[in-house]
């Protein structure tokens, strides 16, 4: 596997997990009460982790495809007369 894909996937997993925890806590906490940090448990944690892994892999794959497509385009050289 390409190092870039591993780096992008790892970064996506880390950022995605933090983002998911933020959204989870925003949804779980009542605005009228004090904010309490929570981590999902059981099946909910597994579903969240699965979604984060899938989107991280998709991001890495798309980045790899786009980078390859851009790199394979021949450069235009101006013709001078």
BAVO-198530 format. One record per residue (C-alpha): residue in three letters; x negated, y, z negated; residue number from 0. Coordinates in Angstrom, 2 decimals, padded with zeros to 5 digits. Each point is the difference from the previous one (the first is absolute). Layout:
residues N
   residuo      east     north        up   num
       ALA         X         Y         Z   NUM
...
end
This chain:
residues 81
   residuo      east     north        up   num
       UNK    000.00    000.00    000.00     0
       UNK   -001.18    003.50    000.82     1
       UNK   -001.45    002.04   -002.91     2
       UNK    002.13    003.00    000.98     3
       UNK    003.16   -002.09   -000.21     4
       UNK   -000.98   -001.21   -003.48     5
       UNK   -000.77    003.56   -001.14     6
       UNK    003.27    001.38    001.39     7
       UNK    001.99   -002.90   -001.48     8
       UNK   -001.66    000.39   -003.41     9
       UNK    000.58    003.74   -000.07    10
       UNK    003.59   -000.54    001.12    11
       UNK    000.56   -002.52   -002.78    12
       UNK   -001.40    002.31   -002.67    13
       UNK    001.86    003.10    001.17    14
       UNK    003.16   -001.98    000.76    15
       UNK    000.09   -001.54   -003.46    16
       UNK   -000.41    003.37   -001.72    17
       UNK    002.67    001.49    002.27    18
       UNK    002.39   -002.87   -000.73    19
       UNK   -000.51    000.42   -003.76    20
       UNK    000.74    003.72    000.27    21
       UNK    003.23   -000.64    001.93    22
       UNK    000.98   -002.83   -002.36    23
       UNK   -000.44    002.23   -003.04    24
       UNK    001.83    002.91    001.59    25
       UNK    002.95   -002.32    000.65    26
       UNK   -000.05   -001.69   -003.42    27
       UNK   -000.32    003.09   -002.18    28
       UNK    003.03    002.06   -000.88    29
       UNK   -000.72    003.72    000.50    30
       UNK    001.70    000.81   -003.32    31
       UNK   -002.35   -002.23   -002.02    32
       UNK   -003.76    000.06   -000.54    33
       UNK   -002.01   -001.48    002.88    34
       UNK   -001.18   -003.55   -000.78    35
       UNK   -002.51   -001.75    002.30    36
       UNK    001.12   -003.53    000.93    37
       UNK   -001.33   -002.79    002.21    38
       UNK    002.49   -002.29    001.76    39
       UNK    000.10   -003.59   -001.25    40
       UNK    000.59   -003.40    001.51    41
       UNK    001.73   -000.25    003.37    42
       UNK    000.16    003.77    000.40    43
       UNK   -003.80    000.28   -000.36    44
       UNK   -000.48   -002.83    002.52    45
       UNK    002.33    001.63    002.54    46
       UNK   -001.71    003.37   -000.42    47
       UNK   -003.46   -001.53    000.36    48
       UNK    001.09   -001.92    003.10    49
       UNK    001.30    003.16    001.64    50
       UNK   -003.22    001.85   -000.85    51
       UNK   -002.13   -002.80    001.49    52
       UNK    002.10   -000.15    003.17    53
       UNK   -000.10    003.75    000.59    54
       UNK   -003.74    000.16   -000.75    55
       UNK   -000.71   -002.75    002.53    56
       UNK    002.25    001.69    002.55    57
       UNK   -001.82    003.31   -000.51    58
       UNK   -003.39   -001.68    000.42    59
       UNK    001.12   -001.84    003.14    60
       UNK    001.48    003.14    001.55    61
       UNK   -003.15    001.98   -000.82    62
       UNK   -002.15   -002.70    001.60    63
       UNK    002.14   -000.12    003.15    64
       UNK    000.03    003.79    000.35    65
       UNK   -003.74    000.27   -000.57    66
       UNK   -000.66   -002.68    002.61    67
       UNK    002.33    001.67    002.50    68
       UNK   -001.69    003.36   -000.46    69
       UNK   -003.53   -001.44    000.17    70
       UNK    000.69   -001.99    003.19    71
       UNK    001.09    002.99    002.06    72
       UNK   -002.69    000.95    002.48    73
       UNK   -001.39    003.47   -000.44    74
       UNK    000.67    002.41    002.81    75
       UNK   -003.12    001.44    001.53    76
       UNK    000.45    003.19    002.02    77
       UNK   -001.13   -000.15    003.60    78
       UNK   -002.14    002.93    000.95    79
       UNK   -000.60    000.92    003.62    80
end
